[in-house]
Amino acid sequence: MLLKYIINRKTFFKGSAILALTTVASYALGFLRDRQFAHVFGASHTLDAYNAAFLIPDIILNVFVAGALSAAFVPIFTSILSKNDRSESDNFISSILSGSVLVVGIVGVIAFFFAPLLSHAIVGGLDIEAQHIYTNLMRILLLSPIIFAVSNTLGGILTTKERFFWFGMSAVFYNLGIILGTYFLGPSMGIYGAAVGVIIGAMLHLLPRLIASWRDFSYRPLLQITEYTRSFFKIMLPKMAGHPIEQFTFLGFTMIVSVLGEGSVSIMNFARNFQSMPIAVIGITCGLTIFPLLSKAAVRRDRRDFLRETYLSSILVFGIASLAAVVLFAIRYPLISILLGGGKFDQSAIVTTATMLAVFALSIPTESVNQILARGFYALQNSITPTLISVLGLIIAVGGAYFWRPSLGITAIAYGFLAGSLTKIILMSFLLRRESRSLSL
């Protein structure tokens, strides 16, 4: 049955292959970026401040934009396209673009003024100079969610239309911008050159999506409440709480490890970056490409097809992700030594990062499958259930890390993350089948 599924899903696998290749290219540049940082700054308070400075901008983006678009845009836009109403399509896209930029801009201004207070709360374990650097870096990075608000909306259009190449290339250009900023501006601006590179990368992230989608809509500056925008907000509101769970999780992790010594935040982020690559290449890419198929099955109210698509793709993803986890576990030390070792990133930092990555690798299969299962709920226009499950996963992950920190040190973070991931996959697998019964009514 699984073999037949693979043979009959050429479009799905073509889209997944395109996204996988662009994701690998993006991560290759990302590892080059990390190598620059490791060699130039080492496991230092300066790099700790840089990594932590992303948390608030990422939370703003994921609460007010990315969460809504990941759950609500594709199923609603699919419904609009099925009616061939270009005017309604333009109004919907224009309203989402205008609203997301406006909200993110307002919240960003508020965060800008509260940056010093956030510095004390989030990186209170760092020295005063590093906290000052964190404040300045965060203020620069607050520009990026505004740019990403536009880029992610256009990405929703491309995902719905199953045009994945330019969608995937955005991440490649984003990391390229950071590398260029670090290389050309770093010598004169230090870590601030990397922050400017992030803004350049965000604009480069937008560029290919704008080129690929500009013919699909005509933008007008409006905020219109229609049947479709009401449905969008209905799905969006619960997801606003659920989508940034990963950012809130690592916010909690950062607060926990910032007191463990210089470089702890950077080491956690380096290990997490290595772990996230197979999740992105396998889980997220398959999740994105299966989402339109699940949405169409839900619109047709075909429960059998919906469950087949969901669970066969989950089995396939789990198998591939498990193999990737074994490989990453086996090569973790030489991989980190080759890619990050040298310069100011010494042997002690290499060993600690490799040890943490060994535990992080265990959650690659579960996190990859969670990407599929979550989109099953979104296709059914239910974002409440996966949000509640994600909140529970957050509590278990951060609580476990805090509880285990005295005995396990920095690796407590990875064990907590694994515990939260296992909780999510068990609950979502059980509840999605029950939720899909609504398709038979």
RORO-216617 format. One record per residue (C-alpha): residue in three letters; x, y, z. Coordinates in steps of 0.1 Angstrom, whole numbers, plus 5000, padded with zeros to 4 digits. Example, Ala and Ser with C-alpha at 12.3 -4.5 7.8 and 13.67 -1.06 7.14 Angstrom:
<sites>
ALA512349555078/SER513749895071/
</sites>
This chain:
<sites>
MET500050005000/LEU502850245009/LEU504650164976/LYS501450234956/TYR501050564975/ILE504550664965/ILE503950584929/ASN500650764927/ARG501851084943/LYS504251224918/THR503151584923/PHE503551554961/PHE507051404958/LYS508051654931/GLY507051944953/SER508751774983/ALA511951724963/ILE512052084952/LEU511552204987/ALA514051955001/LEU516752064977/THR516152434984/THR516152365021/VAL519452175019/ALA520952475000/SER519552705026/TYR521052505054/ALA524352465036/LEU524552845037/GLY523352845072/PHE526152615083/LEU528652845065/ARG527053135084/ASP527452945117/ARG531052865109/GLN531753235104/PHE530153305138/ALA531953025156/HIS535353125142/VAL535053495147/PHE533053515179/GLY533453165195/ALA531153045223/SER531053395238/HIS528653635255/THR528553845223/LEU527253555202/ASP524953455231/ALA523453805228/TYR523053785190/ASN521253445192/ALA518953565220/ALA518153885201/PHE516153685176/LEU513653555201/ILE511353855204/PRO511253945167/ASP510553575159/ILE507753555185/ILE506153875170/LEU506353725135/ASN505053385146/VAL502253515168/PHE500853775144/VAL501753645109/ALA503353305104/GLY500953115127/ALA497953255110/LEU499253195075/SER500452835082/ALA497052735095/ALA494452955078/PHE495653085045/VAL495852775024/PRO492452625032/ILE490652955029/PHE492453054997/THR491852714983/SER488052774988/ILE488253104971/LEU490152964941/SER487552694937/LYS485052964929/ASN487253144903/ASP486453484918/ARG489553704911/SER488054004928/GLU487353814960/SER490853674958/ASP492454014954/ASN490454154983/PHE491353865006/ILE495153884998/SER495154265001/SER493354255035/ILE495753995048/LEU498854185036/SER497654525050/GLY496554385083/SER499654175090/VAL502054465082/LEU500054705103/VAL499854485134/VAL503454375132/GLY504654735128/ILE502654845159/VAL503854555181/GLY507454605168/VAL507454975180/ILE506254865214/ALA508954605217/PHE511554865206/PHE510855085236/PHE510654785261/ALA513954635248/PRO516054715279/LEU513454555302/LEU513254245279/SER517054225281/HIS517054195319/ALA514253935318/ILE515653715290/VAL519453735292/GLY519853835328/GLY522553565332/LEU524853755307/ASP527154035317/ILE526054405315/GLU527854465282/ALA526254165266/GLN522854275278/HIS523454615261/ILE524454445229/TYR521354235231/THR519154545233/ASN520754715203/LEU520654395182/MET517054325190/ARG516054675180/ILE517654625146/LEU516154285141/LEU512654415148/LEU512554545112/SER512654185099/PRO509154075110/ILE507554355089/ILE509354235058/PHE508553875066/ALA504853965070/VAL504754045033/SER506953755023/ASN505053495042/THR501653605028/LEU503053574992/GLY504453235003/GLY500953125012/ILE499853204976/LEU502752994962/THR502052704985/THR498352694976/LYS499152694939/GLU501852424946/ARG504652644931/PHE507452544955/PHE510752644938/TRP510653024944/PHE509052954978/GLY511952744988/MET514652974973/SER513653244997/ALA515353075026/VAL518553045005/PHE518653414998/TYR517953495034/ASN521053305047/LEU523053455018/GLY522153805030/ILE523353725066/ILE526653585053/LEU527253885031/GLY526454125059/THR528753935083/TYR531553915057/PHE531454275044/LEU530154465074/GLY531554245102/PRO535154385101/SER533854735107/MET530654685126/GLY531354355145/ILE528254155155/TYR526054445143/GLY527154375107/ALA525554035111/ALA522254205123/VAL522254435093/GLY522854125072/VAL519653975086/ILE517654275073/ILE519354245039/GLY518553865040/ALA514853935048/MET514554165018/LEU516253894997/HIS513753645012/LEU510853854999/LEU512253914964/PRO511753564947/ARG508253534962/LEU507353874949/ILE508653784914/ALA506753454914/SER503453574927/TRP502853934915/ARG500753824886/ASP498353624909/PHE496853924926/SER496354304924/TYR497154464957/ARG494954744971/PRO495554905006/LEU492354785023/LEU491154605054/GLN487954435044/ILE485854205065/THR484253935044/GLU483053575048/TYR486553465040/THR488453695063/ARG486053605091/SER486853235085/PHE490553325084/PHE490353505118/LYS488453215133/ILE491152975124/MET493953225130/LEU493153325166/PRO493952985183/LYS496952945160/MET498353275171/ALA498853115205/GLY500052785191/HIS502452865163/PRO505153055183/ILE505352765208/GLU508752675195/GLN509953035200/PHE508453045235/THR510052705242/PHE513452835232/LEU512853155251/GLY512352935282/PHE515452735273/THR517453055268/MET516453185302/ILE517452845317/VAL520952815301/SER521953185302/VAL523153125338/LEU525152815329/GLY528253005317/GLU529653185287/GLY528653035254/SER525852815266/VAL523152995246/SER525352975215/ILE526152605219/MET522352535224/ASN521552725192/PHE524352555172/ALA523152205182/ARG519552305175/ASN520552425140/PHE522052085131/GLN519051905145/SER516552135126/MET517952065092/PRO516551705087/ILE513351825103/ALA513052105078/VAL514251895048/ILE511951595056/GLY509151705079/ILE508452065070/THR508852015033/CYS506551715032/GLY504151905055/LEU503952195031/THR503451985000/ILE500851755016/PHE498852055030/PRO497152144997/LEU496251774992/LEU494751745027/SER492852075022/LYS491351944989/ALA490351615006/ALA488751815034/VAL486852035009/ARG485551714992/ARG484651575026/ASP486551255017/ARG487551115050/ARG489050795036/ASP491350995012/PHE492151245040/LEU493250975064/ARG495250785038/GLU497151095027/THR497851185064/TYR498950845078/LEU500850705048/SER502851025044/SER503451015082/ILE504750665080/LEU507050755051/VAL508351065069/PHE508950885101/GLY511050615084/ILE513150865065/ALA513551095095/SER514650805117/LEU517350715092/ALA518451075092/ALA518551085130/VAL520750765131/VAL523250915106/LEU523351255124/PHE523951075157/ALA526750875143/ILE528651165126/ARG527851435151/TYR531351485165/PRO533351505132/LEU530551705117/ILE530751975143/SER534451955145/ILE534852015107/LEU532052275103/LEU532452475135/GLY535852385150/GLY538752625148/GLY539252995155/LYS537653085188/PHE535452775189/ASP537652545210/GLN537652165217/SER535552205248/ALA532852385228/ILE532952115201/VAL532451835227/THR529652005245/THR527852085212/ALA528251725200/THR526951585233/MET523851805231/LEU523251725195/ALA523251345203/VAL520151395224/PHE518551645201/ALA518751385173/LEU516351155191/SER513451405185/ILE514051435147/PRO511451165138/THR508751285162/GLU509151655152/SER509051565115/VAL505751365118/ASN504251635140/GLN504551865109/ILE502251635090/LEU499751575118/ALA499451945126/ARG498552025090/GLY495851755091/PHE494151955118/TYR494652285098/ALA493152125067/LEU490052055088/GLN490052425098/ASN490752325134/SER493752505149/ILE492552485186/THR493452125192/PRO497052135179/THR497452465198/LEU496452305231/ILE498652005224/SER501652235216/VAL501052435248/LEU501152115268/GLY504352015249/LEU505852355258/ILE505152305295/ILE506651955295/ALA509752065275/VAL510652365296/GLY509552215328/GLY511551905321/ALA514652105312/TYR514352315344/PHE513952005365/TRP516851815349/ARG519252105347/PRO520952045381/SER521851685372/LEU522251705334/GLY523452055328/ILE522952195293/THR521851865279/ALA518651895300/ILE517452125273/ALA517551845246/TYR515951595270/GLY513151835278/PHE512551905241/LEU512351525234/ALA509751475262/GLY507651755248/SER507851625212/LEU506851275222/THR503851405240/LYS502651595209/ILE502951305185/ILE501051065208/LEU498151305214/MET497951435178/SER497951085163/PHE495050985185/LEU492951305182/LEU493351365145/ARG491551045136/ARG488651135159/GLU488551495145/SER488351355109/ARG484951195117/SER483451535109/LEU484151475072/SER481651185072/LEU478751395085/
</sites>
